[in-house]
Amino acid sequence: MRILRSVLIGMLLGTIIAGVALYVNHVSLLDLIRDFNDKRTSSKKTQNIDFLKDTLTIEKPILVDDGSAKIKKEVETGYEAVWKAYQKGEPRTLNSRDQQVYSKALTIIGQVIKPNMTDYQKEKALHDYIVLNTKYDYENLLNNSIPDHSYRAYGVLINGVAVCQGYAEAIYLLLNMVGIECQMVYGTADNGSGKGPINHAWNAVKIDGNYYMLDSTWDDPAPDKAGRVQYDYFNVTSSQLAKDHTWEEASAPVCTATAANYYVVNRLVKIDGMVVSLDQVISTEVEFKNKVLAAIQNRKAELMLFTQNGLDLKAIDRKFIFDTELVNEYSYGFSTSGILLKFKYQ
């Protein structure tokens, strides 16, 4: 007998959500769905504590003995010195700490950059490496005790711990070393803490002739979440970044292109705080029916669909599901802008 089981609020979480095992951008959908039930509730957007960022410092030159007359002289240090040494092929001119950065950068590039990669693929590979292998120096931030190396590429590449300037320096160095034009951008950012804008650093990157803004720090959750990579700030436009970042316009290229944006490249969109494929987005009842029928024909166990135009998913007629004579029963549940259906077949 065909039985339509309407599963109410408490039962839905057990029967529907527990079975969801989709992953997008290394993030389990289980971690993202909140109150996926038959109540229409506003999605509660978690205040990300990782948006508490840092204050910049200035790289100071060190004094070294020139080996001849005990005369001290200033030498350039830091990521720019490493980049120049790479361009000249003269790593011996670097101090011991920068030589470590130089060597580690080459090792990372050798590990993640593969032949025939596009610039976009190289950028993403290096971005992902940094995010996955670096922890934001959250503990020292709370204690107001951030050490100098956390402000440097050294903190990212050697210690795996840094704040925004370290992330930006590491991105600058690695991307330029693989032939991708990358610049440092300094400004402020509003983390939503209510304390106002704070000093911040990120990058401007040139991909296929167009500039994009890239903030790897804000793509890395803090406190750190192992295996988690976010892409909300991967190759965004100036206007998109300006929603929570500010900078002197003359200090960075104007970024208007969208072709290399992570969401555009991968045909993704964010709805109810979840990253979903555009293939899951519907705008009409006809689209809903077509996608459901296609899922049934392929005997999919479940289907999740979303709308962005206010389409009333609860009001859509679902009687056609049994007309296929394939489905024995199905269950369903709603989020603010989505519906999840689970099917059991004959």
Secondary structure, DSSP 8 states (H G I E B T S, - for coil): --------HHHHHHHTGGG---EETTEEHHHH--S-SSS---------GGG----------EEEE-SSSS-EEEE--SHHHHHHHHHHT-GGGS-HHHHHHHHHHHHHHHHH--TT--HHHHHHHHHHHHHHH-EE-HHHHHTT---GGGGSHHIIIIISEE-HHHHHHHHHHHHHHTT--EEEEEEEE--SSSS--EEEEEEEEEETTEEEEE-SGGGS-SS--TT----TTEEE-HHHHTTTEEE-GGGS------TT-HHHHTTEEEETTEEEEGGGEE-SHHHHHHHHHHHHHTT-SEEEEEESS---GGGS--THHHHTS-EEEEEEEE-SSEEEEEEEE-
